[in-house]
Amino acid sequence: MKKGTLFLIPATLGEEGINVISQEIKDVVQHIDLFIVENEKSARRYLRSIGYKKEFSENCLVLMNKNFLEKTDHRVFDYLLNGNDVGLISEAGMPCIADPGNYWVKEAHQQNIKVKPLTGPSSILLALIASGFNGQQFRFNGYLPIKSSEKINALKKIEEISASKNETQLFIETPYRNNAMLDDILKTCSSKTLLCIASELTLPTEFVKTLSIAEWKKNKPDLHHKPTVFLIYSK
């Protein structure tokens, strides 16, 4: 029997960013009856926004909950092995980048199930190409430590690596802690180090700007509750 395909379905980076979702994504979701998602409510809202017309049955959304992997594995992979397609949807942007989902992708490969990534918005790559920094050597550091002393040490290390290896350093923060993160960056990094702030990408309120730390100190933006990628480049 022909196996199904695990489709990796990008989502918008915000509700007003629907224009970046391709027709291919809109077409693919129409024939899928089972989705792996992070949040049922937002997944339903997103699917409806891109024209999904099927009814949502009781069991059509499988939550990415690490506490229930064994329960969901059996249903998802039996479904795929029986020839049915499954969609994996991130909360924002591309699945499996700074988001859960790689577990199902890894298992699909191990069971010789086709994995099909679809093209969509990635805040990390969009920020990188808009920064003016090195796009050939870069490192995504995910979330830095929450504890202030550990965060400051991480920022110092990131700055040192950027200078020694000519690498662009990218990282993110929970949106409600963005302003605290910016304060720590401005206090910790050298005045000559370049910082790019890429906020609310693909949305009408998009903000992307690269300045030195010294320049940012003169005109600090308010990033509270605004999804943001921070990029550091030091020579």
N, C-alpha and C positions, 0 to 999 in steps of 0.2 A: 504493500500500500504506500502511496506517495505521502510523504510527511508534509505538515503545514510549515509555514514560515513565521518566524518571530520578527515582526516589524518594530523598529525603534522609531517612535513617532515624536518629533519635536513639538514643543508647545511654544506659545508666545512668551515674551519676557514681561508681559503685562497685558491687561485686558484690552488696552488701546493699540496693541501692536499686531492686530490680526492681519494687517496688510502684508506682513512678511511671510505668512504661511502659504506655501505653494499649492497649486491645483493638484499636484501629485499626492500630497498628504490628504487633501480633501477627498480625492477619489479612492485612495487606499482604505481609509477608515470605513467607507460605506459597506464593505463586504465582511467586516470583522464583527464577531459577536462576543468576544472575550478580551478584556483589557486588563493589564497589570498597571496599577496606578498608585500614587502616593496618598491622594485624598479623593474620596468618592464624589463629594459635592463639586469641587473645582474641576474634576475630570469630566463630569456630566456637563457642566457649564461650558467647558472648552469644546467638547465634542459637538454640542449643539451649535456653538458659535461658528464652527467650520462646516456646518451643514449635515451633521450626522442625523439620519432620519429614523433609524430603527428604535424600537422601544427598549428601554433599559430593563432587562429581566432581573430577578432577584440576585442571581449569581453571576452576572456578566462582568462585574468589576472585582478584581482580586487585589487586595491591599498589599503594598510592599512592607509587610510587618515581619521583622526578623524573628519575632517570637512564634510565628506560625509558618515557618518555611516548610516544615514537613507536611503540614496540612495542604498548603497551596501547591507544592511541587506535584503531588499526585494528580491533581485536577488539571493543572496547566500543561504538564508534559504529556499526560495521557491524551489530552485534547489535541496537542500538536502532533503527536505520533499517529493519531487517527486521521490526519489529513486536514486539520482545521488551522487557520491562521490565528495568531494572537498579536495584539498590539501592546507595546510597553510605552507608557507616557510619563514623562517627567512633569514636575510641577511647573517648571519654567525652563525654556531653552532645550538643549539636547539631553536626551537620557544618558545616564551613566557618567556624566561629567559634573563633579561636585554634587551629585545626586545618586540615590540608590538605584539599583537595577542591574548592575554588572553580574550579580549572582545568577540571575535568570539567563543572561547572555552566555556566561561560562557553562552553565548546565546544558544550554541548547547546543553549544559546540560539542560538548562531551557526548551528547546523544545524536550527533550528526544531523541536527536540525538546522536548516538554513536561517541565517540571521541577515536581515536586510535593513541597513541604516538609511533613513530618509534625510534629505537635506533640510536644514532649518537654522534658526538663529542660535548662536553661541555667544553669550556675553563676553566670555574669555577671549575668544578669537577676534571678535569685533573690537574689543578694547585694545588688544595688541596691535592690530593693523592701524588703529586710529591714534596710537600713542606717539609714533615717530621713533620708537625704540627698536632695538635689534629683534627682528622677526625670525632670524635663523637660529639663534640660541636663546631659549627662554625656558623658564621654569614656573609651573603653577604650584603654589604652596598651600592651596586650600584655605582653611581657617587657621589663623594663628592662635596661640594660647590665650585664654581669657584673663588669667591672672596677670596683673600689670607687669610685675618683674620679669615673668617668663616671656611676655609679649615683647617687652623692650629688648631682651636678649635675642629673641627671634628676629626682630627688626635689624639689630646690629649685624647679626650673622647674614641676613638676606642682603644687606647693603655691601658687606665685605665680599660675598660671593659674586654679586653683580659686578663689582669693580675688578676682581681678580680673574673672572672667567668671561667678562664681557657678555653677561647674561641679563636679559630682562627678567625681573622678578614680579610675578603676579600673585595676588591673594585677595580674599574676600572677607567680609564680616557680616554678621547678622545685622540687617538694616537698622534696628533701633540702637545698635552700638557703633554705628559709623562715625558719629562725631567724636566719640571717645577714641576710636582708632585713629582718626585724623590728628587729634591732639597728640597722641603718642608718637605718631610718625614725625610730626613737626618738632617735637621735643627731642627726639632721638637721632634723627638722620642729619648728615652734614648739610650745611646751607647750600652747597653746590650740587648736591644730589638732585636728580630730576624726579618729579612725581607726576604721574598722569592719573587723573581722577575721571573715571568713565561711569556715569550714573544714568539710570533709567534708559538704557540703550533701546533703540527702535521705537521709543514712545515719543509723543509730541513734546514732552518735557526733557528730552535727551540733553545731557551735558557731558562734553568731553573736552578736557583741557590739560595741557602739559606745561608745567612751570617748575622752576627750581624751588627747593624748600624755602629759601629766603623769600621768594616772591609769593609763595602761598601764605606765608605768615602775615603778609600785608593785606591779604584779601581772602579770608577763609570762608568757603561755602558752607551752607547748612545742608548736611546729607542725611538728616534724621528720617528714617523710614523710607529711604530711597535706595533701591537695589544698586550696589556700586561695586566696581572692580577697581582695586588699587594696583598701580604698576610703579615699580622703582627701577631706576637705571642710574648707575654710578660708574664713573671712570676714574 
